[in-house]
């Protein structure tokens, strides 16, 4: 209920006040899977924190791409998204690259911590480089096409990286 409350009573109203609302939104988005991990293991271990951080970081370039594509709609609705307050998109682009770059080493943490193996590391690295590449391409052009590509890559990245993790952990792929 806390994450639902945070989303409804903090994130949603804050969107009309500050672009920092996005950070509140990504926390509420990353928390439920962490809660699931914690409930399944009966502890808040490093794996739960890695999952939370991976989801937290993944959401930011994703949201930035969405907000760039629909910035006129956000502006008409009175939302203070970064894309509305940064019409040239320099800050939006910088942040998309920054968060995608931060995601890359975090995505490798499961292998570094022994929670996954080499197959996952290779898959996460390839997917992360692709996500970062799409963010960089968006940063250079700030075009709707590049934002849409970044959005599509973000939508592929998360299920793909989690699928590779499951395949690696279950031994389906070695």
C-alpha distance (Angstrom), angle and dihedral (degrees) to the residues before:
residue distance angle dihedral
X1 . . .
X2 3.79 . .
X3 3.79 93.5 .
X4 3.80 91.7 45.2
X5 3.80 89.4 49.3
X6 3.80 90.8 48.0
X7 3.78 90.6 51.4
X8 3.80 96.5 45.4
X9 3.80 101.3 35.3
X10 3.81 102.3 31.0
X11 3.80 112.7 21.4
X12 3.80 98.8 39.4
X13 3.84 97.5 49.4
X14 3.82 92.8 38.5
X15 3.83 90.6 60.0
X16 3.80 86.9 74.9
X17 3.82 91.6 51.4
X18 3.81 111.4 37.9
X19 3.79 142.2 2.4
X20 3.81 86.1 -127.4
X21 3.81 85.5 79.3
X22 3.80 85.9 84.7
X23 3.80 89.8 67.8
X24 3.80 90.1 53.7
X25 3.80 89.0 49.1
X26 3.78 94.8 51.5
X27 3.81 91.3 48.7
X28 3.80 89.9 54.2
X29 3.80 89.2 46.7
X30 3.80 95.3 49.7
X31 3.80 96.6 43.7
X32 3.86 102.7 71.5
X33 3.84 95.0 60.3
X34 3.80 88.8 47.3
X35 3.80 88.3 52.1
X36 3.81 89.6 50.6
X37 3.80 91.4 51.3
X38 3.79 90.3 47.9
X39 3.80 92.6 47.9
X40 3.80 92.5 49.3
X41 3.80 93.4 48.6
X42 3.80 99.5 30.2
X43 3.81 91.0 -130.6
X44 3.78 140.4 74.9
X45 3.78 97.5 -121.4
X46 3.78 132.4 168.9
X47 3.81 90.2 -89.2
X48 3.80 90.6 60.9
X49 3.80 90.5 51.1
X50 3.82 92.3 47.8
X51 3.81 89.9 51.1
X52 3.81 91.2 48.1
X53 3.81 92.1 48.5
X54 3.81 93.0 46.4
X55 3.81 91.0 52.2
X56 3.80 92.7 42.2
X57 3.80 93.1 52.8
X58 3.81 95.0 40.9
X59 3.80 92.4 56.1
X60 3.80 95.4 56.9
X61 3.84 100.8 66.1
X62 3.81 87.0 38.2
X63 3.83 92.6 55.2
X64 3.80 91.8 41.9
X65 3.82 90.4 55.0
X66 3.81 91.9 47.9
X67 3.79 92.9 46.7
X68 3.81 91.5 48.2
X69 3.80 91.6 52.2
X70 3.80 93.3 46.8
X71 3.80 100.8 31.0
X72 3.82 93.0 123.7
X73 3.81 89.7 55.0
X74 3.81 91.5 47.5
X75 3.80 90.0 49.5
X76 3.82 92.7 50.1
X77 3.81 88.6 50.2
X78 3.81 91.2 51.7
X79 3.80 94.9 -113.9
X80 3.81 116.4 155.1
X81 3.79 95.2 -144.2
X82 3.80 115.4 159.4
X83 3.81 89.7 -114.2
X84 3.82 89.2 59.5
X85 3.81 93.9 48.5
X86 3.82 93.2 43.1
X87 3.82 104.0 52.3
X88 3.81 93.7 171.8
X89 3.78 90.5 51.5
X90 3.81 98.5 -135.3
X91 3.81 93.6 128.2
X92 3.80 92.7 40.9
X93 3.81 90.2 52.0
X94 3.81 93.9 45.7
X95 3.77 91.8 50.5
X96 3.81 93.4 47.3
X97 3.80 89.6 55.1
X98 3.81 93.5 42.1
X99 3.81 94.5 52.1
X100 3.81 93.9 42.7
X101 3.82 89.3 49.7
X102 3.81 90.7 49.6
X103 3.80 89.8 49.9
X104 3.80 93.3 58.4
X105 3.83 98.8 69.3
X106 3.81 91.6 37.2
X107 3.80 90.1 55.1
X108 3.81 88.7 56.5
X109 3.81 92.9 53.3
X110 3.83 95.5 90.2
X111 3.81 89.6 62.0
X112 3.80 93.5 41.1
X113 3.82 89.9 52.3
X114 3.80 95.2 46.1
X115 3.81 93.3 -109.9
X116 3.81 90.6 116.4
X117 3.77 137.9 14.9
X118 3.76 140.1 -124.1
X119 3.79 96.6 -72.6
X120 3.78 89.5 59.9
X121 3.82 91.7 45.8
X122 3.81 92.0 53.6
X123 3.81 92.4 45.1
X124 3.81 93.8 46.0
X125 3.80 91.1 47.6
X126 3.81 93.1 50.3
X127 3.80 92.9 45.6
X128 3.80 92.2 44.9
X129 3.80 92.8 50.5
X130 3.81 88.9 50.6
X131 3.81 91.5 49.9
X132 3.80 91.6 47.3
X133 3.82 90.1 47.0
X134 3.81 91.3 53.5
X135 3.82 89.1 49.3
X136 3.80 91.6 50.6
X137 3.81 91.4 47.9
X138 3.80 88.9 52.1
X139 3.82 90.4 48.3
X140 3.79 92.0 54.6
X141 3.80 97.8 48.5
X142 3.81 106.5 17.0
X143 3.78 85.0 -158.4
X144 3.79 124.5 151.6
X145 3.81 88.2 -116.8
X146 3.81 92.7 55.3
X147 3.81 91.1 45.2
X148 3.80 90.3 50.6
X149 3.82 90.0 48.6
X150 3.81 89.9 50.6
X151 3.80 89.5 49.3
X152 3.81 91.6 50.8
X153 3.80 92.3 46.3
X154 3.81 89.6 49.9
X155 3.80 90.2 51.7
X156 3.81 90.5 51.6
X157 3.80 96.1 41.1
X158 3.79 101.2 63.4
X159 3.82 100.2 49.0
X160 3.81 90.1 39.9
X161 3.81 95.3 52.0
X162 3.81 91.2 45.5
X163 3.82 91.1 47.2
X164 3.81 90.9 51.7
X165 3.80 88.7 49.8
X166 3.81 91.6 52.2
X167 3.81 92.7 45.3
X168 3.80 90.7 49.4
X169 3.82 94.4 45.5
X170 3.81 94.6 47.1
X171 3.79 92.8 47.1
X172 3.80 93.7 -120.8
X173 3.80 88.5 128.0
X174 3.78 121.6 32.4
